[in-house]
Every structure is written in structure tokens, then in C-alpha cells.
């Protein structure tokens, strides 16, 4: 019996030592894991710090840090990334979750909802921003805070599927985003360094906003798949609120002093009162925006209906396993994003060289590409026209911004930008509705030929108008010179000659 107890105590001691050893091993493993996690966290933090410093050197280059342009670029990049996350979250709830037929109706309703308020608010948004030009920092902060609150409301509406709230919230986000962009464009001359032109400054802002949006889209898509749309909208809400604080902390010279109107009455801007150079650039951009909106929805629904040549094959052996619907949409989106980046880079390279000519060239390139795509429609031409249309839209808009900033005075600059943004938004919506309607025919040739003819007519009208204006200016100059010469001749005839003087007295 005693031997049994001794054996039991020995076994208990061995089990205890084993448990203690296992505990110590677990503790060592935990310490090693914690140490590895800490090292990985430090490495990630160092990498993020290096990326942040490199980005700061780029945004603050050429005196941009001294004038406040660098901080405005960073604010614009954060604004663009937050808008992209909202778009991704809403797309997964409203658009891609319904069948193609129902999606057409939802998208058409959304386009109409976005069109009507812009048409009604266009005459008022710009003058309001001009009235508060001495507090543009706070106006920009207000647009960011407002979008944060709207994201909170939309996040609450995702669960019950409250589509009216989502549509109204999306509309509010869109309107406030446009107001933010108008304010940013209006203050650009106030933060312009001496070594950077307007086109280059606008291009630098556009480049960083496109890159930040391109990074935010996959991140937002991953977070949406993991956490859901409501969580992504709440993340966007926090981002907008933080960016609002950043906007308030912009340099004070961003705000413009209040100027007294000459006649004491407010001045209003319409598309017919901005001067020939601005009007020409606006109409060219309108044509490009119509085609851009058309192309987006036309190709998207053609791809979803499998009405494109590379997806319309019926034989299994002829189907390409790579180019299915999701991958085709991803390639088209990638081409459009790349086109926007190339447009921003080219705008930075062109600097301030003839922005009026840049606008007409972008429209001409779009016309030629549209005609070629209508004749030789296929996967590669679809990718090419997506890239070139995005390129033309970005480059043309940057040149238009530079023209407005150069030609329009400070007292009505926001009003002009408000009208321009509204007109361009309406043009894009109109093109999208045309694309929705023509996609029902499931004929790629008919839609592309129709828009190619319309773009060609727009380009021809602009070229003819420009030629008439140039001829009129030349005739006016010749007439003024002839009148000046005639006045000079009459003066020489009527004025008495100089008295002759005798040098000898």
C-alpha cells in the first residue's frame, strides 16, 4: 500500500512538473509572439512614416508648403478617398445587389434625383460661396462636417434597406462634395506659389486625389466585404469629421477679404456672361462629359447583359474563361482610372501653355477615338476609349479650371465655378440617361455611332465659332489701327508745325 502511495506521489510530481514546463513554454511563446507582433508593428509604423515623409516632400515641393498649397493638396486627397469609400459602400447596397433590369430603374431614378437639385441650386450655390469668401475655410469645413452627418444617417438606413434615405443621403453627399470642389478651385490662386502655374497646381491636386481614390476603392471594397456597408459608412463619417478639423486649420490667407461691389448690387454669373474663352472651354467640356456619362452606363449595362462581342459567344469552346463580367468591369474601371492619372500628369507637364488649345485638342482626341471604337468595337477598343475619355475629361477640366481662375475676378469666381460644376454635372447625368436608354437596344454600334456623330458636330461648331471670333477680332484690330492712323494723320495736318529757330539768334 505504501509503495502505491509513493508511486502516485511520484506521478503527481511528474504531472506537475510537466504542467509547469508547458506553462513556461507557453509564456515564452507568448513573449516571442508579442515581440514579433511589436516588431511587425514598428516596421509597419516606420514604413508608413517613410511613405508619409515622401508624400509630404512631393506635396510641399516648389514652395507649396510655404503658401498652403501642400496642405490643400492633402485635404483634397483625404476628401477624395472618403468620397470613394462612400461610393463603394453605396454601390454594394443600391446597385450591384439588384438584377440588371431593376438596376436600370434605380440608376435612372438616382440620375434624375441628382439632376433636378443641381438645376435648381446652380444659381444660388456660387453666390452664397462668394458672399462668404472671407470664411472659405469654414465653408469647406462645413461641407465635410455635413457629409459626415449624412454618412451617419445612411449607415443607419443600410440595415432596414431604406432606399429613399440612401438616395437623399447620396444626393446630399454629392452636392456638398461639389460645393467643396468649388471652394477649393476658387481659393487656388490664393495659395499659388510663384514657381507653379495654375494648370500645374490644379494637376498636382488632381493627381493626388486620383491616387488616394484609387487606393481607397479596393480598401473600401475589402472593408465592405468584411465589415459591411454600414461600417464603411461610419469609417467615412469619422474621416469627414477629421478632415473638417484639418480644413479649419488651413492658412488664414486662404480666405479672401470682403470687397465692396462697385454698384452695391450682387453680380450673377451665367454661362453666357463668362466671356468667349471660358464659354468655349465650358462647351467643350460639356461635350466630353456627355460622352463620359454615356460611356460609363452604356458599357456597364452592355457588359452585364453580355451584349459585347467577347461575352456574347454561345459555344462553350469559344468562351474566354478570363474575360467574364466582373473582370471586364474591373478592366474598364482600371483603364478609366489610368486615363485620369495620365491626364493629370500631362496637365502638369503642359503647365500653362495654351489651355484653350488643350481643351479643343482633348475634344478632338475623344471624337477620333469614338469614331474608331464605333467602327472596330471590341474589348481592346472599349478599354482604349475608356482610358482616352477619362484622360480627356481630366485634362480638359484642369485646363478649364485654369481658364476660369485666370479670366474671372475674385468677387464672382465661386459663382462661375458653381455654374460650371452644375452644367458639367447636368451634362454627365444627361449622357448617363442616354447611355441607359441606348443600352436597351443591346447594340454597341448604334449607341457609339450616335454619340460619335454628336461629338463631331459639337467639335465642328466650336471650331467654326472660334474661327469667326478670331476673324472678328482681327477685323476689329485692323479697324482700330486704321482709325488710329487716320486720327494721327488728321492731327499732323491740323497741328501747326514747329517754329523754326535761328541757331545764330
Order of alpha helices (4+ residues) and beta strands (2+ residues): alpha-alpha-alpha-alpha-alpha-alpha-alpha-alpha-alpha-alpha-alpha-alpha-alpha-alpha
